[in-house]
Amino acid sequence: MTEARRARWAATAAGALLALAGLAASALRLTAPVPALVPAAYAVGAGACALAGVLGSRGRTRRALWLLVGGVMVMALGDQFD
């Protein structure tokens, strides 16, 4: 397996995993009495991670990495409002 293929798989898997985690956290926060910004931040961060997974599968691994970082940062920022 080449380095580029490994990087694509890693970006795709990380994007999918973080997107699922963000969606699960958003769904859990919807049932709790928290401000609406919290589940929205998790959902937006999950969307960014899902987009990073798509970009990673297409070979744009550097952009996918930065989008993953941004998506996780949005989720963490939403968690601060909890």
Contacts in CASP RR format, 6 or more apart in sequence:
PFRMAT RR
TARGET T0000
AUTHOR 0000-0000-0000
METHOD contacts of the structure
MODEL  1
MTEARRARWAATAAGALLALAGLAASALRLTAPVPALVPAAYAVGAGACA
LAGVLGSRGRTRRALWLLVGGVMVMALGDQFD
4 59 0 8 1.000
4 61 0 8 1.000
7 56 0 8 1.000
7 59 0 8 1.000
7 61 0 8 1.000
8 56 0 8 1.000
8 57 0 8 1.000
8 59 0 8 1.000
8 61 0 8 1.000
10 61 0 8 1.000
11 52 0 8 1.000
11 53 0 8 1.000
11 55 0 8 1.000
11 56 0 8 1.000
11 57 0 8 1.000
11 59 0 8 1.000
11 61 0 8 1.000
11 64 0 8 1.000
11 65 0 8 1.000
11 68 0 8 1.000
12 53 0 8 1.000
12 56 0 8 1.000
12 57 0 8 1.000
14 49 0 8 1.000
14 52 0 8 1.000
14 53 0 8 1.000
14 68 0 8 1.000
15 49 0 8 1.000
15 50 0 8 1.000
15 52 0 8 1.000
15 53 0 8 1.000
15 64 0 8 1.000
15 68 0 8 1.000
16 49 0 8 1.000
16 50 0 8 1.000
16 53 0 8 1.000
18 46 0 8 1.000
18 49 0 8 1.000
18 52 0 8 1.000
18 68 0 8 1.000
18 71 0 8 1.000
18 72 0 8 1.000
19 46 0 8 1.000
19 47 0 8 1.000
19 49 0 8 1.000
19 50 0 8 1.000
19 53 0 8 1.000
20 46 0 8 1.000
21 46 0 8 1.000
22 42 0 8 1.000
22 43 0 8 1.000
22 45 0 8 1.000
22 46 0 8 1.000
22 49 0 8 1.000
22 75 0 8 1.000
23 42 0 8 1.000
23 43 0 8 1.000
23 46 0 8 1.000
25 42 0 8 1.000
25 75 0 8 1.000
26 39 0 8 1.000
26 40 0 8 1.000
26 42 0 8 1.000
26 43 0 8 1.000
26 46 0 8 1.000
27 39 0 8 1.000
29 38 0 8 1.000
29 39 0 8 1.000
29 42 0 8 1.000
29 82 0 8 1.000
30 39 0 8 1.000
34 81 0 8 1.000
34 82 0 8 1.000
35 81 0 8 1.000
35 82 0 8 1.000
37 78 0 8 1.000
37 81 0 8 1.000
38 78 0 8 1.000
38 79 0 8 1.000
38 81 0 8 1.000
38 82 0 8 1.000
41 74 0 8 1.000
41 75 0 8 1.000
41 77 0 8 1.000
41 78 0 8 1.000
41 79 0 8 1.000
41 81 0 8 1.000
42 75 0 8 1.000
42 78 0 8 1.000
42 79 0 8 1.000
44 71 0 8 1.000
44 74 0 8 1.000
45 70 0 8 1.000
45 71 0 8 1.000
45 72 0 8 1.000
45 74 0 8 1.000
45 75 0 8 1.000
46 71 0 8 1.000
46 75 0 8 1.000
47 71 0 8 1.000
48 67 0 8 1.000
48 68 0 8 1.000
48 70 0 8 1.000
48 71 0 8 1.000
48 74 0 8 1.000
49 67 0 8 1.000
49 68 0 8 1.000
49 71 0 8 1.000
49 72 0 8 1.000
51 67 0 8 1.000
52 63 0 8 1.000
52 64 0 8 1.000
52 65 0 8 1.000
52 67 0 8 1.000
52 68 0 8 1.000
52 71 0 8 1.000
53 64 0 8 1.000
53 68 0 8 1.000
55 61 0 8 1.000
55 63 0 8 1.000
55 64 0 8 1.000
55 67 0 8 1.000
56 63 0 8 1.000
56 64 0 8 1.000
END
